[in-house]
Amino acid sequence: MKKVFLALAAIATIASFTACTKTCSCTTYLGNQVQKTEEVELDGDHKNCSELSTLVTIANVKSGVECL
């Protein structure tokens, strides 16, 4: 009985670590001005917040989305 309890506890612990989702803070820039900031959850296609970023800087002017 003790082994069954330990096995169930181990499975529950592993499942709790794999079930967590990562949240990224994404800021939208247009002409160096912040338009909005929002929290976005990573989906299965992305592993890092930086993969969601589409920030472009031309002549020291930022436009796009930066996710950290």
C-alpha positions as semicolon CSV with decimal commas, in nm:
position;residue;x (nm);y (nm);z (nm)
1;M;0,000;0,000;0,000
2;K;0,288;0,231;0,080
3;K;0,442;0,174;-0,264
4;V;0,113;0,257;-0,438
5;F;0,083;0,582;-0,243
6;L;0,442;0,680;-0,329
7;A;0,388;0,597;-0,696
8;L;0,071;0,810;-0,708
9;A;0,249;1,097;-0,533
10;A;0,536;1,080;-0,784
11;I;0,295;1,083;-1,080
12;A;0,104;1,379;-0,934
13;T;0,429;1,571;-0,883
14;I;0,549;1,510;-1,238
15;A;0,209;1,603;-1,382
16;S;0,202;1,930;-1,187
17;F;0,537;2,038;-1,334
18;T;0,446;1,956;-1,691
19;A;0,104;2,123;-1,675
20;C;0,231;2,476;-1,607
21;T;0,214;2,732;-1,886
22;K;0,457;3,014;-1,946
23;T;0,326;3,368;-1,976
24;C;0,504;3,638;-2,176
25;S;0,471;4,014;-2,141
26;C;0,431;4,156;-2,493
27;T;0,458;4,529;-2,569
28;T;0,343;4,682;-2,898
29;Y;0,548;4,977;-3,028
30;L;0,461;5,217;-3,309
31;G;0,711;5,492;-3,382
32;N;0,897;5,444;-3,048
33;Q;0,571;5,489;-2,855
34;V;0,417;5,211;-2,648
35;Q;0,071;5,133;-2,780
36;K;-0,021;4,855;-2,536
37;T;0,124;4,585;-2,312
38;E;-0,047;4,251;-2,258
39;E;0,018;3,907;-2,114
40;V;0,025;3,620;-2,366
41;E;0,053;3,247;-2,295
42;L;0,298;3,046;-2,503
43;D;0,133;2,784;-2,723
44;G;0,278;2,454;-2,842
45;D;0,446;2,613;-3,144
46;H;0,671;2,845;-2,940
47;K;0,922;2,763;-2,666
48;N;1,052;3,113;-2,584
49;C;0,887;3,452;-2,549
50;S;1,136;3,600;-2,795
51;E;0,989;3,381;-3,070
52;L;0,671;3,591;-3,052
53;S;0,862;3,918;-3,106
54;T;0,841;4,100;-3,440
55;L;1,026;4,417;-3,342
56;V;1,197;4,618;-3,620
57;T;1,420;4,923;-3,566
58;I;1,485;5,158;-3,857
59;A;1,669;5,489;-3,805
60;N;1,638;5,444;-3,425
61;V;1,257;5,411;-3,449
62;K;1,101;5,093;-3,302
63;S;0,788;4,937;-3,448
64;G;0,636;4,597;-3,383
65;V;0,586;4,363;-3,088
66;E;0,848;4,281;-2,825
67;C;0,781;3,985;-2,595
68;L;0,984;3,912;-2,282
